[in-house]
Amino acid sequence: MPIGTRYVFIASMDVDPEKEDLFNEVYDTEHVPYLLEVPGVIAVTRLKAQDFEVSMGGELKSVPRGETPTWHAIYEIESPDVMKSAAWAEAVERGRWPGEVRPHTRNRHHSVQRVMGT
C-alpha cells in the first residue's frame, strides 16, 4: 500500500532481549493507539529488521542487519509540526511506555522524511 501522506516520522531502536515481549505488547496495545489519537497522525506501520540476500550485479549478496536498530515504526504524519503538538507530547508519555519500556530501549534513531512522488 502506498504511503498516503507527505511526511513520515521513523522511530528505530533496539530493546533489551528480556523485555521484547513487553515492548511489543505495549507498543501495539498502548503506544500506537495513543499516537493514532493525535491530530495529524494518519497511520503507523511497525517493522523488524532482518538479514537478507539480494541479487545484484549478477551475484547473490548476503546483507547482514549490522549495527542498525532491530525495531522500526513508520508514522505517516501530515506535517513535522505534529510532533511539536501538546497532543503528541501527552501521547508519548501515556501508559506503560515511559516507565516500563523506554528505559529498556537503546540505539535509538529518529528521522523525518518527506515523501517524494506518489
N, C-alpha and C positions, 0 to 999 in steps of 0.2 A: 504494500500500500504506500503510495507516495506521501511525503510529508506535506501536510496541509497548511503550514504556517510559514512565515518569512524568517523566523528565527528558531533556533534550538539551543537549549542550555544542556550541556553534557556534564554530569557528575560521575566521576570514576573513583574507585577506591578498592582497597583490599580490606579484609576483615579477619580478625583472629579466627583460626580454623574452628576452635571450640565454640565460637559464637555465631557460626554461619547459619544455623537453623533459626536462631533468634533474629538475626539480621534479616533473613528472607521473610520470616513471618511478619515482623514489624514493618518492613518496607512495603510489603504487599497489602497488609490489612490496616495500617495506620498512616505511614508516611506518604505514600502515593495518594490515597484518598483525601487526606488533608490538603495536599498541594493541589489536587484537582478542584478543590473548592475555591482556590484563589482566582479572582477575575484575571483573565488573560492567559491562564494555563489551559491549553486545549487537550493535550494527550500526553501520556507517559509510556515509554517502552523501556523495559529492563532487559539487559544483556549480560551474558557471562562469556568472557574471553576464553579462547581455547587455541591450542596448537593446530596447525593445518598444513596441507600441501597444496601447491599451485603449479600448474603447468605454465612455464614462462620461457620464451626463447628456445623452445624445443626441449626443455628439461623439466623434470618434476623436481620442485624445490620444497624442502621442508622448512616451515616457518614456525619457530617456537614462539610462544606468547611473550617470552622475555621478561623485561622489567616493567611492562605496562600493568596497570591495575587489572584485577580479575573482574570486578563488577562495574557495570556502567548503567546509567539511566539517562535516557534522552527525553527531555521535556520539550514538547512543542509549545512555544510561547508566542504571544502576539508581538512582544517587544522586550528588549532587555530591561526596560523600566519596570516590568512586572516584578522583578527580583528585588526592587528597592521599595516595594509597597509594604504598608503595615500588615496587610493580609498575608503576604509571603513571610514576613518576619515572624508573625504569630504561628503560621502553619509549620515552619521548620522547628519550632520549639514545643510543639504539642506531643502528647503521648509519651511512649517509652523511648523514642529516638534519642533525645538529648542526654538522658541519664543512663540508659541501659545499653544503647547500641553505639552511638557516636564515639564514646571513649575506646571502643574496641576496633575502630577503623584507623587505617593508616594509608600512606602512599596516595593521598587524596589529590585529585586533579579536577579543576573546574574550567569550563570554557563555554563561550557563547559563539555560535556560528550563524552567519547569515546564509539562508538557503538561496542558492542560485538556480534559476530555471524553474521548471515545473516539478 
